């Protein structure tokens, strides 16, 4: 657990400093074609109640059957979290009533989860990192969905999500700011996507977080926590934490006490509001599900899954720094999504890796952000961007001209060599031609030549004039060398 106090994370109230203590319970929908205990489809966006088996609807006599793919995905995720994999786990019944919970209980795991303690290393914007402990990962089935906006007096129930497999990933209370919690959510989503165990689409509900917030004086024992349920975006999680922490501080400083409760975040008003008092484990009357035997597998099963793991973000980042000589920042940006890392490596293969990283993280990502496109949507392929870099490296075009070429490429998908040929953009490397232009500029501006003798900074003006005269095609290195020689003679 994080016991050190970082003063930069403290909040100041009317009576002094306060520390936020945060733990997250992330519900991640398992990537699987069928549900945890039935063969019903998990496809998103289908017509209401069109993907519901008799098991999902809790019809009498229907028995659950474990989906082995979901078990493998949970183990795979546990290995990605560097966590202990429990060879023996138990499915329990968690008893509570919701209109969209047909059984009147949820099949989950309590005392014996499939995955034990692990950790996630979270990179922060200031270059530092924090290690967030993982308490456990357990499997459970999702409930259905109540719909309240289709009729003025009636609510409807959609059971398409009923029985969908969820991994509940429970962190330790190791985070101390909304920024750390946001970075943790992003890192966890990246990890799940690398592993292929959850698509991480928070807007579709396939990844959502329950955020546990408490405050205390620095160094004091943990305070009373409130749980903010079902937060479905990183931005909303940050806003909810900031509001809830301030709310708790105000209550305590005014002489009140914090009630342990479950709250909801209202994104329209940017505030949390009370939902219900917080249940304890005994309120759910957990007991082993009598329809399911304990889940047991051997170490060979785990080792087989482990051997199939991809290179994970932290290892990939370390390799990018070591093998490609990238900065930690650039490497972090590139490995944040697997498709980004793959695109960069395709561009960098056999080329100057730092130049490739500059183009990928700068011009290419900048153009994607501006256009609202993803890498898969872009007309520029990794091969085409690599070809553009080749034209810079072999001095066919200058770096400045390359930016103009890239804009046309991004708009049309045309190959860079074709654009250069059509537009007549090849770089002028003929030193005789460059020297001729320089002589014209020097002879036409004797006052500037004299000024240079007193103020060497005027050199940049001459470079600009030469580039203007050659429409940006002159080789910059040749321009600088010839100009320098003539002006200093």
PyMOL commands that set and color helices and strands:
alter all, ss='L'
color gray80, all
select helices_A, chain A and resi 7-9+68-80+178-195+202-204+234-253+281-284+299-307+313-324+328-335+338-348+353-371+382-393+399-412+416-423+431-444+446-454+456-469+476-488
alter helices_A, ss='H'
color red, helices_A
select strands_A, chain A and resi 11-13+16-29+88-89+92-95+105-108+118-123+129-141+145-147+156-158+165-171+207-216+226-231+261-266+271-277+287-288+295-296
alter strands_A, ss='S'
color yellow, strands_A
deselect
rebuild
show_as cartoon
